[in-house]
Amino acid sequence: MKLRNSSVVSVLPAHDIFRNNPCRFSFHVFHVNLSKRRRISSTVSQKRQVSVKVGMGADQYLPPWFSVAPMMEWTDHHYRTLARIISKHAWLYTEMIATETIVHQEHNLDRFLAFSPEQHPIVLQIGGSNLDSIAKATQLAKPYGYDEINLNCGCPSPKVAGHGCFGVRLMLDPKFVAKAMSVIAANTDAPISVKCRIGVDDYDSYNELCDFIYKVSSLSPTRHFIIHSRKALLNGISPAENRTIPPLKYEYFYGLLRDFPDLRFTINGGIKTIDEVNAARKAGAHGVMVGRAAYHNPWQLLGHVDTEIYGAPSSGITRRQVLEKYQVYGDSILWRDGRKPNVRDVVKPLINFFHSSPGNSLWKRKADAAFHHCMTIKSFFEETLVAIPDSVLDAPIAGPPPLGREGLFANVESLMPPPYESSEQELLHA
């Protein structure tokens, strides 16, 4: 089955674009005063609709109520292009890029930092432990016009937290993180944020988490924290096991909302459906970050973001129309660097595009065969999409999103740890 000829909005490759700094929608629009949380929660749908009307405009974006987590080897330019075709309002993150890589590749920056304008709003996540490199990398990234710069303080990979001495290991040195965030803020016009865990190894009490948040926010301009609601174990388990073995403690996240009402917090970890996203927001979360669920089922998850989270009218886009737009992008960027990206690279984000739909298994088998000889995205689609019924290709996202786990955050207030009490002078001089 061929894609039908229709008007297609061009999605240009990143290398052909010169980016300018856009105006940004203020994060303060969705700042929640926790003392009014119950009243706000009861009117979340009404406020969502109002904010959509206020925020829409050519030069501004809606708040990051929903974002797709930075994932190494997954949230690359190809995936972000697909995600933006499906959702106009989800906030997208790059893969983590080491600051040393940016500095050493100063004359080849487009390979790591370039993106097409359609990907706004987009956040650059960096990782590093050398202040000079952090400063230089932030300076080099500035002309690209990212909408936020995020420092990775949550990755447990041995290459990062072990040999690299950054990622989640930085949580053990909050004063350094504060210096790093101050350096980032001094070298960019974009907002800044930290992504971290709730603890590391035996440094996993609620008070120790609060000490980290307090020091970083008091000693730097950082006002936004993305909290992966698991601790990290640096020895003995893999990065994949670090996403499942340490238990989720959402009560720590909601404790932070209570104890730091002047800061903004985005919850991350274990949230898999739009229903669960809205439940987390109803419980008070300023924003929700979803990781692998947005990659493993992009159509069903991202397809509901604009309507169910941002209150926007449905675009009516179908999977066939998504693929038509993605084909324009894919064929324009194939073989850009000689041997890369190849068809397999560009098609990778689409592998789960028909998740649980009729024809999905046959499509995957045809895709495996087509990778061996197809040289364009157009020929790949012509050979593989015969497996997918027209009724699947031409149906827009419709109906309510799949239900999540019932009561995921229902008892979180009763589970919250006692309120944090800090000795300010002792902490800041520790």
ZAMARGU-4260 file (C-alpha; in steps of 0.2 Angstrom, whole numbers, plus 5000, padded with zeros to 4 digits):
<rodrens>
0) 5000/5000/5000 | 5007/5017/4995 | 5005/5033/5004 | 4992/5044/4996 | 4998/5060/4987
5) 4992/5074/4998 | 4998/5091/5004 | 5012/5088/5016 | 5020/5100/5027 | 5039/5099/5025
10) 5049/5094/5039 | 5066/5100/5035 | 5082/5092/5041 | 5092/5100/5055 | 5107/5103/5045
15) 5098/5115/5033 | 5091/5126/5047 | 5098/5141/5055 | 5089/5143/5072 | 5085/5159/5081
20) 5081/5161/5099 | 5062/5161/5101 | 5051/5170/5114 | 5046/5158/5128 | 5030/5155/5137
25) 5033/5159/5156 | 5035/5144/5167 | 5026/5154/5180 | 5009/5151/5171 | 5008/5134/5178
30) 5016/5137/5195 | 5005/5129/5208 | 5003/5137/5226 | 5003/5121/5236 | 4992/5129/5250
35) 4978/5130/5237 | 4981/5113/5230 | 4964/5106/5234 | 4955/5120/5226 | 4966/5120/5210
40) 4965/5102/5208 | 4946/5103/5208 | 4946/5115/5194 | 4961/5108/5184 | 4950/5105/5168
45) 4944/5123/5168 | 4961/5131/5170 | 4968/5119/5157 | 4956/5126/5144 | 4959/5144/5149
50) 4978/5142/5148 | 4977/5135/5131 | 4968/5151/5125 | 4980/5162/5133 | 4996/5153/5128
55) 4993/5150/5110 | 5003/5161/5098 | 5017/5160/5085 | 5031/5165/5097 | 5027/5156/5113
60) 5023/5139/5120 | 5012/5131/5132 | 5019/5125/5149 | 5028/5109/5151 | 5013/5100/5159
65) 5019/5085/5149 | 5037/5081/5143 | 5046/5066/5135 | 5061/5060/5145 | 5079/5061/5138
70) 5084/5044/5133 | 5100/5039/5127 | 5100/5032/5109 | 5081/5035/5109 | 5076/5053/5109
75) 5087/5058/5094 | 5082/5070/5080 | 5072/5056/5071 | 5061/5052/5086 | 5059/5070/5091
80) 5053/5073/5073 | 5040/5060/5074 | 5034/5065/5091 | 5032/5083/5086 | 5021/5078/5071
85) 5010/5068/5083 | 5009/5081/5097 | 5012/5100/5095 | 5013/5104/5113 | 5023/5090/5122
90) 5040/5096/5128 | 5054/5086/5120 | 5071/5083/5127 | 5087/5078/5118 | 5097/5063/5123
95) 5110/5068/5137 | 5125/5076/5128 | 5142/5076/5138 | 5149/5093/5140 | 5166/5087/5135
100) 5159/5080/5119 | 5152/5097/5115 | 5168/5106/5119 | 5179/5094/5109 | 5167/5094/5094
105) 5167/5113/5093 | 5169/5113/5074 | 5156/5099/5072 | 5142/5105/5083 | 5127/5103/5071
110) 5130/5084/5073 | 5126/5085/5091 | 5115/5101/5094 | 5106/5105/5078 | 5087/5103/5077
115) 5073/5109/5065 | 5062/5123/5071 | 5047/5112/5072 | 5054/5103/5087 | 5051/5118/5099
120) 5048/5117/5113 | 5064/5107/5116 | 5076/5105/5131 | 5095/5102/5129 | 5101/5090/5143
125) 5119/5090/5147 | 5130/5080/5158 | 5147/5084/5165 | 5158/5087/5181 | 5170/5100/5175
130) 5164/5118/5177 | 5175/5125/5163 | 5168/5112/5151 | 5150/5116/5157 | 5152/5134/5154
135) 5160/5132/5137 | 5147/5119/5132 | 5133/5131/5137 | 5140/5145/5127 | 5142/5134/5112
140) 5124/5128/5113 | 5117/5146/5115 | 5115/5150/5097 | 5104/5135/5094 | 5090/5142/5104
145) 5085/5128/5116 | 5070/5132/5127 | 5078/5126/5143 | 5095/5119/5148 | 5094/5104/5160
150) 5108/5096/5170 | 5108/5077/5172 | 5110/5072/5190 | 5100/5056/5188 | 5109/5044/5176
155) 5116/5028/5185 | 5126/5021/5171 | 5143/5016/5176 | 5150/5025/5161 | 5142/5041/5167
160) 5141/5040/5186 | 5156/5029/5187 | 5170/5033/5175 | 5162/5049/5171 | 5159/5055/5189
165) 5143/5064/5184 | 5125/5059/5182 | 5117/5053/5198 | 5134/5054/5207 | 5132/5073/5207
170) 5118/5071/5220 | 5132/5067/5233 | 5139/5085/5230 | 5125/5097/5230 | 5136/5112/5232
175) 5145/5108/5216 | 5128/5106/5207 | 5124/5123/5213 | 5140/5130/5206 | 5137/5121/5189
180) 5119/5128/5188 | 5125/5145/5192 | 5138/5143/5178 | 5125/5137/5166 | 5113/5152/5170
185) 5127/5164/5167 | 5130/5157/5150 | 5113/5156/5143 | 5097/5166/5141 | 5086/5150/5143
190) 5078/5144/5159 | 5088/5130/5168 | 5083/5114/5177 | 5090/5099/5186 | 5084/5081/5183
195) 5089/5070/5198 | 5083/5054/5208 | 5076/5054/5225 | 5093/5047/5232 | 5109/5037/5229
200) 5114/5021/5238 | 5112/5024/5257 | 5109/5043/5254 | 5091/5040/5252 | 5081/5048/5266
205) 5068/5061/5263 | 5078/5074/5273 | 5094/5070/5262 | 5084/5073/5247 | 5077/5089/5254
210) 5095/5095/5259 | 5100/5092/5240 | 5085/5102/5234 | 5088/5116/5247 | 5106/5118/5244
215) 5105/5118/5225 | 5090/5131/5225 | 5098/5142/5238 | 5115/5143/5230 | 5110/5144/5212
220) 5096/5151/5201 | 5088/5134/5199 | 5069/5134/5202 | 5064/5118/5192 | 5068/5101/5197
225) 5063/5085/5187 | 5062/5071/5200 | 5063/5053/5195 | 5054/5045/5210 | 5067/5031/5213
230) 5084/5031/5221 | 5099/5025/5211 | 5110/5010/5216 | 5128/5013/5209 | 5135/4996/5211
235) 5128/4979/5207 | 5114/4982/5196 | 5112/4988/5178 | 5104/5005/5172 | 5089/4995/5166
240) 5087/4987/5183 | 5089/5004/5191 | 5073/5008/5182 | 5063/4994/5190 | 5072/4987/5206
245) 5072/5002/5218 | 5054/5005/5223 | 5045/5021/5217 | 5042/5033/5232 | 5029/5046/5225
250) 5027/5052/5243 | 5044/5059/5242 | 5040/5069/5227 | 5023/5076/5234 | 5033/5080/5250
255) 5044/5091/5240 | 5029/5101/5233 | 5023/5103/5251 | 5040/5108/5258 | 5047/5119/5244
260) 5031/5129/5238 | 5042/5142/5229 | 5050/5129/5217 | 5043/5119/5203 | 5043/5100/5202
265) 5040/5088/5187 | 5037/5070/5192 | 5045/5056/5183 | 5046/5037/5184 | 5033/5023/5182
270) 5020/5034/5174 | 5014/5025/5158 | 4997/5032/5152 | 4988/5049/5149 | 4976/5044/5163
275) 4990/5042/5175 | 4998/5059/5169 | 4982/5068/5173 | 4981/5059/5190 | 4998/5065/5195
280) 4994/5083/5190 | 4977/5082/5199 | 4987/5077/5214 | 4997/5093/5212 | 5012/5089/5201
285) 5017/5105/5191 | 5022/5094/5176 | 5024/5075/5172 | 5038/5067/5162 | 5035/5051/5153
290) 5049/5040/5146 | 5049/5023/5138 | 5030/5023/5137 | 5031/5037/5125 | 5043/5027/5114
295) 5035/5010/5115 | 5018/5017/5110 | 5020/5034/5102 | 5003/5035/5093 | 4992/5030/5108
300) 5002/5041/5121 | 5007/5056/5111 | 4991/5056/5101 | 4981/5061/5116 | 4993/5074/5124
305) 4986/5089/5115 | 4968/5086/5118 | 4968/5077/5135 | 4982/5087/5144 | 4982/5104/5135
310) 4964/5104/5131 | 4967/5108/5113 | 4955/5103/5099 | 4959/5087/5090 | 4970/5089/5075
315) 4961/5074/5067 | 4978/5068/5060 | 4979/5050/5055 | 4994/5038/5055 | 4994/5039/5036
320) 4996/5058/5037 | 5010/5056/5050 | 5019/5044/5039 | 5018/5056/5024 | 5026/5070/5034
325) 5039/5058/5041 | 5043/5052/5024 | 5047/5069/5018 | 5059/5072/5033 | 5067/5054/5031
330) 5071/5055/5013 | 5078/5072/5015 | 5091/5067/5028 | 5096/5049/5022 | 5114/5046/5020
335) 5118/5064/5025 | 5135/5059/5032 | 5139/5047/5019 | 5134/5030/5027 | 5123/5038/5040
340) 5108/5039/5044 | 5102/5024/5034 | 5085/5018/5032 | 5085/5007/5048 | 5091/5023/5058
345) 5077/5034/5052 | 5063/5020/5054 | 5069/5015/5071 | 5056/5027/5080 | 5042/5019/5070
350) 5044/5001/5075 | 5031/5003/5088 | 5020/5015/5078 | 5006/5001/5076 | 5007/4994/5093
355) 4993/4982/5097 | 4985/4987/5080 | 4979/4974/5066 | 4994/4970/5055 | 5007/4975/5067
360) 5016/4959/5068 | 5016/4956/5049 | 5022/4974/5047 | 5037/4971/5058 | 5042/4956/5049
365) 5041/4965/5032 | 5051/4979/5040 | 5065/4967/5045 | 5066/4961/5027 | 5065/4978/5019
370) 5080/4985/5029 | 5091/4974/5019 | 5088/4982/5002 | 5077/4998/5003 | 5087/5014/5000
375) 5073/5026/5003 | 5059/5029/5016 | 5047/5030/5002 | 5052/5012/4995 | 5052/5006/5013
380) 5034/5012/5016 | 5028/5005/4999 | 5035/4988/5003 | 5029/4987/5021 | 5013/4996/5023
385) 5003/4983/5013 | 5002/4974/5030 | 4992/4988/5038 | 4973/4989/5035 | 4967/5006/5028
390) 4955/5007/5043 | 4971/5008/5054 | 4980/5020/5043 | 4966/5032/5040 | 4958/5032/5058
395) 4962/5048/5069 | 4965/5046/5087 | 4948/5045/5094 | 4939/5041/5111 | 4946/5042/5128
400) 4964/5037/5131 | 4968/5020/5139 | 4965/5019/5158 | 4979/5019/5170 | 4981/5010/5186
405) 4967/5015/5198 | 4972/5025/5213 | 4990/5027/5209 | 4991/5044/5219 | 4976/5042/5229
410) 4984/5039/5246 | 5000/5049/5243 | 4996/5063/5256 | 4994/5050/5270 | 5011/5042/5265
415) 5021/5058/5264 | 5036/5059/5276 | 5036/5072/5290 | 5039/5090/5285 | 5057/5095/5281
420) 5065/5106/5294 | 5082/5113/5289 | 5096/5122/5299 | 5100/5135/5285 | 5117/5141/5291
425) 5122/5123/5295 | 5117/5117/5278 | 5124/5131/5267 | 5141/5130/5276 | 5142/5111/5276
</rodrens>
